[in-house]
Amino acid sequence: MGKIERGEHVPTLPLILKIAAALGISASELMAATEKNLNSGSEPQDSP
């Protein structure tokens, strides 16, 4: 999960579906939330 959060790994569709199921939301809700976070500039920052 950390690599995905840091943008070091691009998840496959089956993995996106598993993550969404684990969170109890649909894949489209997960993608919409991800897009919203990216557009708002709230993606994780690199630590110095």
C-alpha positions as CSV (number, residue, x, y, z in Angstrom):
1,M,0.0,0.0,0.0
2,G,2.8,2.4,0.8
3,K,4.2,2.2,-2.8
4,I,0.8,3.0,-4.2
5,E,0.4,5.9,-1.7
6,R,3.8,7.3,-2.7
7,G,3.1,6.9,-6.4
8,E,5.8,4.4,-6.8
9,H,3.4,1.6,-8.1
10,V,0.4,1.8,-10.3
11,P,-2.2,-0.8,-9.1
12,T,-3.9,-3.2,-11.5
13,L,-7.7,-3.2,-11.8
14,P,-8.0,-6.4,-9.8
15,L,-6.0,-4.8,-7.0
16,I,-8.1,-1.6,-7.2
17,L,-11.2,-3.8,-6.8
18,K,-9.7,-5.6,-3.8
19,I,-8.8,-2.3,-2.1
20,A,-12.3,-0.9,-2.7
21,A,-13.9,-4.1,-1.3
22,A,-11.7,-3.9,1.8
23,L,-12.8,-0.3,2.3
24,G,-16.4,-1.2,1.8
25,I,-16.8,1.2,-1.2
26,S,-17.2,0.8,-4.9
27,A,-14.2,1.1,-7.2
28,S,-15.7,4.2,-8.8
29,E,-16.0,5.8,-5.3
30,L,-12.3,4.9,-4.7
31,M,-11.3,6.4,-8.0
32,A,-13.4,9.6,-7.5
33,A,-11.8,10.1,-4.0
34,T,-8.3,9.5,-5.5
35,E,-9.0,12.0,-8.3
36,K,-10.3,14.6,-5.8
37,N,-7.3,14.2,-3.6
38,L,-4.9,14.6,-6.5
39,N,-6.7,17.7,-7.8
40,S,-6.7,19.3,-4.3
41,G,-3.0,18.8,-3.9
42,S,-3.3,16.7,-0.8
43,E,-1.1,13.8,-2.1
44,P,1.5,12.7,0.3
45,Q,4.7,14.8,0.5
46,D,8.2,13.4,0.4
47,S,10.0,13.4,3.7
48,P,13.4,15.2,3.8
